[in-house]
Every structure is written in structure tokens, then in C-alpha cells.
Amino acid sequence: CFPVEVKARYLNFGGQKYYIAFARDISERKQAEQALREKEALFSTVFALSPAPMTITDPDSGRFIDVNDRWLKISGYTREETIGYTVHELNFWDDPAERATINKRIKEIGFIQDEPILFRTKSGKLRDNLWSAVLVTLGGTEVMLSLAYDITERKQAEEALRLTQFVVDNAVDQVLLIDEENHLSYVNAQACRSLGYSRDELLRMQVDDIFPHLIPEQLLDFKRLQAKPHSLVFESTHQNRSGQLYPVEIRSNYFEYNGRAYNCVFVHDISERKKSEEILRAKTEEIDRFFTISPELLCIATTEGFFVRHNPKWQEVLGYSQTELQQCRFYDFVHPDDLVETLQAINQLADQQSVLQFVNRYRCKDGSYRWVEWNSIPSGNLIYAAARDITKQKQIEQALHKAHRMLTDVLDHIPVRVFWKDRENRFLGCNRRFAEDVGYATPADLIGRDELDMLGVGQPHKYVDLYQGGIKDEEPLINNEELVTLPDGRRVWLRTSRIPLRDTNGTIYAILGTYEDITEYKLAREALQESEQNFVQLFESGPVPMGYALEGDGFKSTTWNHA
């Protein structure tokens, strides 16, 4: 049996009815149709299961006829949102003019292969694709069968790789890649600039050519390192093309790639760092010398009270060893009466406030105490302090205070009024009796005042003439006796002195004045003189002989009257 195609026709010939039949063997056509159905089934299977996005579109309008699942996944659309719509309606092409150009080329040559294009997904993101398309006939209709490979991630990886390469090529440090035979496999631009060679010249060199001072232990033994990754950090010297050596810090990392061992080396020029380190070292030594020989008490301490560092002056002044000082908090040595104020000062420093001219007492190893004046500046939890032993100064101040107190007591208890003024007639001081005379309660109330201020006190001072006026005569006036008429009309005798006070250059800077009331003394003296005169008159005019001898001369001579 074989398949046939039969065509029959009715005829009327000579009054007779006939059927004419034609039979044709269609075995080959049936075989061809079967093969076509099998190919269509295979195409449908490939189209549906392809890992690449595939579409069937109308070549002219770009209307989607069919798409596979991969395309739906990549584009983000559903089948219902795609079939029947054009690429323009879905805004699928980033550049519609580009589609028109590519479509024209396809119609001219029938296909296009691996054309880089940008497709827009449903979310609006653009994806890089390599697009291939061919014109085919399906069901008697010409359609465009398209296939796209999404290379977005590959492009991003390539861009990242190019960026990495650019960064390495333009790194500020030298980057070298060394292979198992210690040949330079890669050098960046900075290596070329620093060493003075071209890239081609360096790639023909070995490590020894640019690291002339590497010791054997620093040359990587790749056979040994293959068992375990290894890295090294060390300092060495580089030698450039002119033979100049300069210090470098080397960081090398071992790795394996495609069965070969490599060493990636980062070389940092440390010339400036070495210069800075040398300057810092010299400065540190200078500061250490100053720290050591300074006559001041210098220290660095924490806000918790522990010494971080102190100079030898501490041991000299307090008598403790360095270990004894560092084992205790520094306020453990503070006098109990000064502890509260010292802790308050430490809290102020902890709040990042400077403490200047703070004074407290420190206990020495022998049990005595020394007065110390501090200037302290905080920095975080550290205190930078400079102090000085002011014990002798304190002792002198105490002695001066005692002497001043004694002098004040003497001046306040002598019967003489004492004052001293500057060249502008301002009172610099006086004793208590003078202050009371001019209407002030204490001598301190008078300091800084002048004669005009006296007018506001009350009635004029009875001896106002004695302290008015400035320094007119450079010669001292001592024990001058004056008869003074007081505002109430009484007349009194005063003994006054006005002495100019001079500095070391002989210049008068103040005047010292004193006065005392000697009226009673003067009256007694006058009474004595009058009594002596009366005795002489009576002795001379006596009617009887009289004589007298003085005990003072041992009664050696006798004086007689006229009788």
C-alpha cells in the first residue's frame, strides 16, 4: 500500500456518463510533510527550552508573534503583556532608530549575528545583549526569528576588571608581579617612573636587577611556599636606572594561578618617611635631653592619677625611686589638707580645662613636705604638666609676712604718726595712729587715696599741713619742731620729719613722713627754764651769803652769790 492523491471528473460522452479518475503516488510528499512536522516539533521544543531569550516577530511592524520563557524571565513581561504588542509599544529598544537601521540590514542580507544592542526591561533597566536574527518562513509567512545573549553581567565584570587594571596601573605605589623564576611578569606605571625603565625593559629583568640588597631569606622560595600561602613585609632598598638607591617598604603576597606560582609585590617609596623619622628621632632626642636636664618638675600623667613619664627632677626633689613614683597615684603624695583642691583640679583637667598656677604640697620620702606650683594642660586622658619646687619661696614669703607683721605691730604701737606717699601724692601706707587721725578705720582704707579724698572723710585733719604737698625738696627734713595752730585755735608743738626715698639709681620714688605731738614736752621744758631763771634771780639777789656745789662734778667747785 502506498498513499495516492485521486482526482475524478464526470463526463457525458455520446450519451453515456463517465467518470474519469487520475491517481498520483504521494508517498514522497507525505514523507516530506512528516519530516516538516517533526522539524516544527523540534523547533518548538528548542524555541521553548532555549537558555537564550528567543522571539518571533513581524519584520515590518515588530509585533511579537511568540516568545520563549527565557525571554519572559529576562524582560519581566508576561506572555499576555507581550504577544500582539510591538517592540515600540513595549519601549523595548533603547534607540528605536537603531532598530530601523539594523532591520534594513537584515532585509538586505537576510540575517544579522552578534550585534551589540541595549534592550529595556519592564522595570526600565537597560540590559546589554548580543542579538542575532534571521528571516524565515513559518506557515507561509515571513517572520523574524531572533535570539539574544544577555551579556550585562559579563560587561559589568569586564568594566570592573578594566577599572581594577586602571587603578593598579595608576597606583601611587609600585606594583610588580614576579613569576616562579623571579622574572618580572607585570609592572605598573609607577614602577616604570620610579625605576627609570620602560615597561618592556622591566619585563625582561629579574628581581635581583632592582632589589640589589635583598638577603636570601627575603627572596621567596616558591617551592617552599606552594604548600602554604605566605606574605612578607620588610624594608629594603631599590636601585633605579641611574644607580641611585632609595629606601622602600615591600609587601609581597604569594598566590597560585593556572598551576603557576606568583608573587604580587607592592613597593612603597619611604624616602620621605625616613627623613621624617630622622627628624622625629632628632627632635625626640632633643626633647628627651631637655626633659632630662630641666630644673623643673616635668611629667605626663593620666587623669586617673598615674605617672606615664616623669623626669629625674622628681626623684631628686621628693627622694623616691622611679618605681615608687610610678606604682602610686601622684595624689597619694599630696598633703591631706590639699587633697580636696587637688582632686578638684584633676576633675577640671578631665573636663579638658587647663589648670595654671595651682599650688599644693607633696610628701617627700623623709616625711617632710615640699610646696609645688603646677601648670597643667589636658589632652584626652593625659595630663602634660610642668611644676616647680617653690618651698624656698614659700619660706621666704612666710618670713616676709612675719617680718611685715612685726613691723606693722611696731608702727601701730609707737606714739609717732607714720605715713608714706608716692610722687603723685597717693598714700602707699601708714600706721594705725595716722589712719585714725585722718578719719579712717584701718591703714588699708587709706592706700591709694590723696588729699582730695581726705575732704570727703569729715572735718579737716588737725595736722593737714604736715602731709599735704608732694616731693619738692630733695634734702631730708629731720626732727623739725614746729608750732602749729589748729583749726579750733589751739597751738601745739610738733616734731616732724620728711625723708625722700630713693631707688638704686638715686631717683626719688616716695616720701616718708612722721610727726609727733611734743606740746607737753615743750611746756615742761619751758617750765624748767622759767624755774631755773627764777632760782638764779633769787640766788643773786639774796641778802645773805649763799653758795652751791654741783654733784655732777663731785662738788669740786662752789658758786657764791654777791652777798
ZIKAUR-V459107 format. One record per residue. N is the residue number from 1. RES is the residue in three letters. SS is DSSP state (hx for helix, st for strand, lp for the rest). OMEGA is omega in whole degrees, -180 to 180 (999 if undefined). NEAR is the number of other C-alpha atoms within 12 Angstrom. Layout:
BEGIN
N|RES|SS|OMEGA|NEAR, N|RES|SS|OMEGA|NEAR
END
This chain:
BEGIN
1|CYS|lp|176|6, 2|PHE|lp|-178|13, 3|PRO|lp|177|14, 4|VAL|st|175|16, 5|GLU|st|-175|16, 6|VAL|st|175|13, 7|LYS|st|-177|13, 8|ALA|st|-178|13, 9|ARG|st|179|13, 10|TYR|st|179|12, 11|LEU|st|174|13, 12|ASN|st|-175|11, 13|PHE|st|180|10, 14|GLY|lp|179|7, 15|GLY|lp|178|7, 16|GLN|st|177|9, 17|LYS|st|180|11, 18|TYR|st|168|13, 19|TYR|st|177|13, 20|ILE|st|-179|14, 21|ALA|st|176|14, 22|PHE|st|-180|12, 23|ALA|st|179|14, 24|ARG|st|179|15, 25|ASP|st|-179|16, 26|ILE|lp|-179|16, 27|SER|hx|-177|15, 28|GLU|hx|180|15, 29|ARG|hx|179|16, 30|LYS|hx|178|16, 31|GLN|hx|179|15, 32|ALA|hx|179|13, 33|GLU|hx|179|14, 34|GLN|hx|179|14, 35|ALA|hx|179|14, 36|LEU|hx|179|17, 37|ARG|hx|179|16, 38|GLU|hx|178|14, 39|LYS|hx|179|16, 40|GLU|hx|178|18, 41|ALA|hx|178|14, 42|LEU|hx|179|15, 43|PHE|hx|-180|19, 44|SER|hx|-180|21, 45|THR|hx|179|15, 46|VAL|hx|-179|20, 47|PHE|hx|-176|26, 48|ALA|hx|-173|23, 49|LEU|hx|-178|17, 50|SER|lp|176|22, 51|PRO|lp|178|20, 52|ALA|lp|177|28, 53|PRO|st|180|34, 54|MET|st|179|36, 55|THR|st|171|39, 56|ILE|st|-176|39, 57|THR|st|173|33, 58|ASP|lp|-174|29, 59|PRO|lp|-175|33, 60|ASP|lp|-174|21, 61|SER|lp|-176|20, 62|GLY|lp|180|31, 63|ARG|st|-179|24, 64|PHE|st|176|32, 65|ILE|st|178|29, 66|ASP|st|175|33, 67|VAL|st|177|38, 68|ASN|lp|-175|34, 69|ASP|hx|-179|25, 70|ARG|hx|178|27, 71|TRP|hx|179|34, 72|LEU|hx|-179|25, 73|LYS|hx|-178|19, 74|ILE|hx|-174|30, 75|SER|hx|-179|36, 76|GLY|lp|179|24, 77|TYR|lp|169|24, 78|THR|lp|179|21, 79|ARG|hx|-179|21, 80|GLU|hx|-180|14, 81|GLU|hx|-173|20, 82|THR|hx|-173|32, 83|ILE|lp|179|24, 84|GLY|lp|179|21, 85|TYR|lp|-180|25, 86|THR|st|178|25, 87|VAL|lp|179|33, 88|HIS|lp|180|23, 89|GLU|lp|178|19, 90|LEU|lp|-179|27, 91|ASN|lp|-170|24, 92|PHE|lp|-179|31, 93|TRP|st|176|30, 94|ASP|lp|180|23, 95|ASP|lp|-178|18, 96|PRO|hx|180|22, 97|ALA|hx|178|13, 98|GLU|hx|179|18, 99|ARG|hx|-179|29, 100|ALA|hx|-180|19, 101|THR|hx|-179|15, 102|ILE|hx|-180|29, 103|ASN|hx|179|30, 104|LYS|hx|179|18, 105|ARG|hx|-180|20, 106|ILE|hx|-179|27, 107|LYS|hx|-179|21, 108|GLU|hx|-174|13, 109|ILE|hx|175|14, 110|GLY|lp|180|22, 111|PHE|st|172|25, 112|ILE|st|-174|27, 113|GLN|st|175|22, 114|ASP|st|177|20, 115|GLU|st|179|27, 116|PRO|st|179|23, 117|ILE|st|176|28, 118|LEU|st|175|29, 119|PHE|st|178|37, 120|ARG|st|179|28, 121|THR|lp|-180|27, 122|LYS|lp|-179|24, 123|SER|lp|-179|15, 124|GLY|lp|179|17, 125|LYS|lp|178|18, 126|LEU|st|-180|23, 127|ARG|st|175|30, 128|ASP|st|-180|26, 129|ASN|st|166|32, 130|LEU|st|-169|25, 131|TRP|st|174|32, 132|SER|st|-178|28, 133|ALA|st|179|33, 134|VAL|st|177|30, 135|LEU|st|179|29, 136|VAL|st|178|21, 137|THR|st|178|17, 138|LEU|st|180|21, 139|GLY|lp|178|10, 140|GLY|lp|-179|7, 141|THR|st|177|14, 142|GLU|st|180|19, 143|VAL|st|177|29, 144|MET|st|177|33, 145|LEU|st|-175|34, 146|SER|st|176|38, 147|LEU|st|-178|32, 148|ALA|st|173|35, 149|TYR|st|-180|31, 150|ASP|st|-179|33, 151|ILE|lp|-178|26, 152|THR|hx|-179|23, 153|GLU|hx|179|15, 154|ARG|hx|178|16, 155|LYS|hx|179|19, 156|GLN|hx|178|15, 157|ALA|hx|179|13, 158|GLU|hx|179|14, 159|GLU|hx|178|15, 160|ALA|hx|179|14, 161|LEU|hx|178|15, 162|ARG|hx|178|14, 163|LEU|hx|178|15, 164|THR|hx|179|14, 165|GLN|hx|180|18, 166|PHE|hx|180|15, 167|VAL|hx|-179|18, 168|VAL|hx|-179|25, 169|ASP|hx|-175|24, 170|ASN|lp|178|19, 171|ALA|lp|-179|23, 172|VAL|lp|177|20, 173|ASP|lp|175|28, 174|GLN|st|177|34, 175|VAL|st|-178|36, 176|LEU|st|173|39, 177|LEU|st|-174|34, 178|ILE|st|-179|35, 179|ASP|lp|-175|30, 180|GLU|lp|-179|28, 181|GLU|lp|-179|22, 182|ASN|lp|172|28, 183|HIS|st|175|25, 184|LEU|st|-180|31, 185|SER|st|179|27, 186|TYR|st|172|34, 187|VAL|st|178|38, 188|ASN|lp|-174|34, 189|ALA|hx|-179|27, 190|GLN|hx|177|27, 191|ALA|hx|179|38, 192|CYS|hx|-179|28, 193|ARG|hx|-176|23, 194|SER|hx|-175|32, 195|LEU|hx|176|34, 196|GLY|lp|179|21, 197|TYR|lp|171|25, 198|SER|lp|180|21, 199|ARG|hx|-180|24, 200|ASP|hx|180|17, 201|GLU|hx|-179|21, 202|LEU|hx|-178|31, 203|LEU|lp|175|25, 204|ARG|lp|-176|21, 205|MET|lp|173|26, 206|GLN|st|-177|24, 207|VAL|hx|-177|33, 208|ASP|hx|-177|24, 209|ASP|hx|-178|24, 210|ILE|hx|175|37, 211|PHE|lp|-174|33, 212|PRO|lp|-174|22, 213|HIS|lp|176|21, 214|LEU|lp|175|21, 215|ILE|lp|-176|15, 216|PRO|hx|-178|12, 217|GLU|hx|-178|11, 218|GLN|hx|174|23, 219|LEU|lp|-173|30, 220|LEU|lp|174|34, 221|ASP|lp|-174|25, 222|PHE|hx|179|26, 223|LYS|hx|180|19, 224|ARG|hx|-175|15, 225|LEU|hx|-179|22, 226|GLN|lp|-178|20, 227|ALA|lp|-175|13, 228|LYS|lp|177|15, 229|PRO|lp|-174|20, 230|HIS|lp|175|24, 231|SER|st|-180|23, 232|LEU|st|172|23, 233|VAL|st|-179|18, 234|PHE|st|178|22, 235|GLU|st|179|25, 236|SER|st|177|26, 237|THR|st|174|29, 238|HIS|st|175|33, 239|GLN|st|-179|26, 240|ASN|lp|-173|25, 241|ARG|lp|-179|21, 242|SER|lp|-180|13, 243|GLY|lp|-180|17, 244|GLN|lp|178|16, 245|LEU|st|176|21, 246|TYR|st|-175|29, 247|PRO|st|180|26, 248|VAL|st|170|31, 249|GLU|st|-174|26, 250|ILE|st|173|30, 251|ARG|st|-177|27, 252|SER|st|180|28, 253|ASN|st|180|27, 254|TYR|st|174|31, 255|PHE|st|178|26, 256|GLU|st|180|23, 257|TYR|st|-179|13, 258|ASN|lp|175|7, 259|GLY|lp|179|10, 260|ARG|st|-179|17, 261|ALA|st|180|30, 262|TYR|st|174|33, 263|ASN|st|178|37, 264|CYS|st|-173|33, 265|VAL|st|174|37, 266|PHE|st|-175|32, 267|VAL|st|-179|36, 268|HIS|st|177|31, 269|ASP|st|-176|31, 270|ILE|lp|179|24, 271|SER|hx|-180|19, 272|GLU|hx|179|16, 273|ARG|hx|179|17, 274|LYS|hx|177|19, 275|LYS|hx|179|15, 276|SER|hx|179|14, 277|GLU|hx|179|15, 278|GLU|hx|177|15, 279|ILE|hx|179|14, 280|LEU|hx|179|16, 281|ARG|hx|180|15, 282|ALA|hx|179|14, 283|LYS|hx|180|15, 284|THR|hx|177|16, 285|GLU|hx|179|15, 286|GLU|hx|179|15, 287|ILE|hx|179|16, 288|ASP|hx|178|20, 289|ARG|hx|178|15, 290|PHE|hx|-180|18, 291|PHE|hx|-175|25, 292|THR|hx|-173|23, 293|ILE|hx|-177|18, 294|SER|lp|177|22, 295|PRO|lp|179|20, 296|GLU|lp|175|27, 297|LEU|st|-178|33, 298|LEU|st|179|35, 299|CYS|st|168|35, 300|ILE|st|-176|29, 301|ALA|st|176|33, 302|THR|st|177|29, 303|THR|lp|174|33, 304|GLU|lp|173|22, 305|GLY|lp|-178|30, 306|PHE|st|175|26, 307|PHE|st|171|30, 308|VAL|st|178|26, 309|ARG|st|175|28, 310|HIS|st|-179|33, 311|ASN|lp|-176|32, 312|PRO|lp|-178|27, 313|LYS|hx|179|28, 314|TRP|hx|-180|39, 315|GLN|hx|-180|24, 316|GLU|hx|-176|23, 317|VAL|hx|-174|30, 318|LEU|hx|177|31, 319|GLY|lp|179|23, 320|TYR|lp|173|24, 321|SER|lp|179|20, 322|GLN|hx|180|20, 323|THR|hx|-180|18, 324|GLU|hx|180|20, 325|LEU|hx|-175|33, 326|GLN|hx|180|26, 327|GLN|hx|-177|18, 328|CYS|lp|171|20, 329|ARG|st|-175|21, 330|PHE|hx|178|35, 331|TYR|hx|172|32, 332|ASP|hx|-179|25, 333|PHE|hx|-174|34, 334|VAL|st|176|29, 335|HIS|lp|-178|25, 336|PRO|hx|-179|17, 337|ASP|hx|-178|17, 338|ASP|hx|-171|23, 339|LEU|hx|-177|21, 340|VAL|hx|180|16, 341|GLU|hx|179|20, 342|THR|hx|179|30, 343|LEU|hx|176|26, 344|GLN|hx|178|18, 345|ALA|hx|179|31, 346|ILE|hx|177|36, 347|ASN|hx|177|22, 348|GLN|hx|177|22, 349|LEU|hx|178|31, 350|ALA|hx|176|26, 351|ASP|lp|176|19, 352|GLN|lp|175|20, 353|GLN|lp|-180|23, 354|SER|lp|176|24, 355|VAL|st|-175|29, 356|LEU|st|175|20, 357|GLN|st|176|18, 358|PHE|st|-175|28, 359|VAL|st|172|28, 360|ASN|st|-177|33, 361|ARG|st|180|33, 362|TYR|st|-180|36, 363|ARG|st|176|28, 364|CYS|lp|-179|26, 365|LYS|lp|179|19, 366|ASP|lp|177|12, 367|GLY|lp|178|15, 368|SER|lp|-179|17, 369|TYR|st|177|26, 370|ARG|st|175|31, 371|TRP|st|-178|29, 372|VAL|st|176|35, 373|GLU|st|-172|27, 374|TRP|st|161|30, 375|ASN|st|-173|27, 376|SER|st|178|33, 377|ILE|st|-179|31, 378|PRO|st|171|27, 379|SER|st|-174|19, 380|GLY|lp|179|17, 381|ASN|lp|178|24, 382|LEU|st|178|27, 383|ILE|st|175|37, 384|TYR|st|-171|32, 385|ALA|st|171|35, 386|ALA|st|-178|30, 387|ALA|st|177|34, 388|ARG|st|179|32, 389|ASP|st|-179|29, 390|ILE|lp|-178|25, 391|THR|hx|179|22, 392|LYS|hx|178|15, 393|GLN|hx|178|17, 394|LYS|hx|179|21, 395|GLN|hx|177|15, 396|ILE|hx|179|14, 397|GLU|hx|179|15, 398|GLN|hx|178|14, 399|ALA|hx|178|14, 400|LEU|hx|179|15, 401|HIS|hx|179|15, 402|LYS|hx|179|14, 403|ALA|hx|178|14, 404|HIS|hx|179|16, 405|ARG|hx|179|15, 406|MET|hx|179|14, 407|LEU|hx|178|17, 408|THR|hx|179|23, 409|ASP|hx|179|16, 410|VAL|hx|-178|19, 411|LEU|hx|-177|24, 412|ASP|hx|-176|25, 413|HIS|hx|176|16, 414|ILE|lp|-177|18, 415|PRO|lp|-178|18, 416|VAL|lp|174|27, 417|ARG|st|-177|35, 418|VAL|st|175|37, 419|PHE|st|174|38, 420|TRP|st|-174|38, 421|LYS|st|176|34, 422|ASP|st|-176|27, 423|ARG|lp|178|23, 424|GLU|lp|177|21, 425|ASN|lp|174|27, 426|ARG|lp|-179|28, 427|PHE|st|176|36, 428|LEU|st|180|26, 429|GLY|st|179|32, 430|CYS|st|174|40, 431|ASN|lp|-174|37, 432|ARG|hx|-178|30, 433|ARG|hx|179|29, 434|PHE|hx|-179|38, 435|ALA|hx|179|30, 436|GLU|hx|179|22, 437|ASP|hx|-176|30, 438|VAL|lp|172|36, 439|GLY|lp|179|24, 440|TYR|lp|-175|24, 441|ALA|lp|-178|17, 442|THR|lp|177|20, 443|PRO|hx|-179|29, 444|ALA|hx|-180|20, 445|ASP|hx|-175|24, 446|LEU|lp|-174|30, 447|ILE|lp|179|24, 448|GLY|lp|-179|22, 449|ARG|lp|176|27, 450|ASP|lp|-176|28, 451|GLU|hx|-179|26, 452|LEU|hx|178|17, 453|ASP|hx|-179|22, 454|MET|hx|-177|27, 455|LEU|lp|-179|15, 456|GLY|lp|-176|15, 457|VAL|lp|-176|21, 458|GLY|lp|179|14, 459|GLN|lp|179|15, 460|PRO|lp|179|21, 461|HIS|lp|-176|26, 462|LYS|lp|179|27, 463|TYR|lp|-172|31, 464|VAL|hx|-178|24, 465|ASP|hx|-173|21, 466|LEU|hx|-177|32, 467|TYR|hx|177|34, 468|GLN|lp|176|27, 469|GLY|lp|-177|22, 470|GLY|lp|-178|28, 471|ILE|lp|-178|29, 472|LYS|lp|-176|18, 473|ASP|lp|-179|14, 474|GLU|lp|180|18, 475|GLU|lp|179|15, 476|PRO|lp|175|21, 477|LEU|st|-171|22, 478|ILE|st|175|18, 479|ASN|st|176|20, 480|ASN|st|-180|21, 481|GLU|st|-176|22, 482|GLU|st|173|23, 483|LEU|st|-173|22, 484|VAL|st|176|25, 485|THR|st|-178|17, 486|LEU|lp|179|18, 487|PRO|lp|180|15, 488|ASP|lp|177|13, 489|GLY|lp|179|9, 490|ARG|lp|179|13, 491|ARG|st|-178|20, 492|VAL|st|176|24, 493|TRP|st|178|24, 494|LEU|st|171|30, 495|ARG|st|-174|29, 496|THR|st|175|30, 497|SER|st|176|27, 498|ARG|st|-173|32, 499|ILE|st|176|29, 500|PRO|st|176|28, 501|LEU|st|-173|24, 502|ARG|st|175|19, 503|ASP|lp|-176|11, 504|THR|lp|178|8, 505|ASN|lp|-180|8, 506|GLY|lp|-179|11, 507|THR|lp|179|14, 508|ILE|st|178|24, 509|TYR|st|180|24, 510|ALA|st|177|28, 511|ILE|st|178|38, 512|LEU|st|-179|34, 513|GLY|st|175|38, 514|THR|st|171|35, 515|TYR|st|177|37, 516|GLU|st|-180|30, 517|ASP|st|-179|26, 518|ILE|lp|-178|24, 519|THR|hx|-179|21, 520|GLU|hx|178|16, 521|TYR|hx|-179|17, 522|LYS|hx|179|20, 523|LEU|hx|179|17, 524|ALA|hx|-180|13, 525|ARG|hx|178|14, 526|GLU|hx|179|14, 527|ALA|hx|179|14, 528|LEU|hx|179|14, 529|GLN|hx|180|14, 530|GLU|hx|179|14, 531|SER|hx|179|14, 532|GLU|hx|179|14, 533|GLN|hx|179|14, 534|ASN|hx|179|14, 535|PHE|hx|-179|16, 536|VAL|hx|180|20, 537|GLN|hx|-180|14, 538|LEU|hx|-178|19, 539|PHE|hx|-175|21, 540|GLU|hx|-175|20, 541|SER|lp|-179|16, 542|GLY|lp|-177|16, 543|PRO|lp|-179|11, 544|VAL|lp|179|13, 545|PRO|lp|178|15, 546|MET|lp|178|18, 547|GLY|st|179|19, 548|TYR|st|177|18, 549|ALA|st|-176|14, 550|LEU|lp|178|12, 551|GLU|hx|-175|10, 552|GLY|hx|-180|8, 553|ASP|hx|174|10, 554|GLY|lp|179|9, 555|PHE|lp|-177|12, 556|LYS|lp|-179|11, 557|SER|lp|-179|13, 558|THR|st|178|14, 559|THR|st|-178|17, 560|TRP|st|176|17, 561|ASN|lp|-176|19, 562|HIS|lp|-179|16, 563|ALA|lp|999|14
END
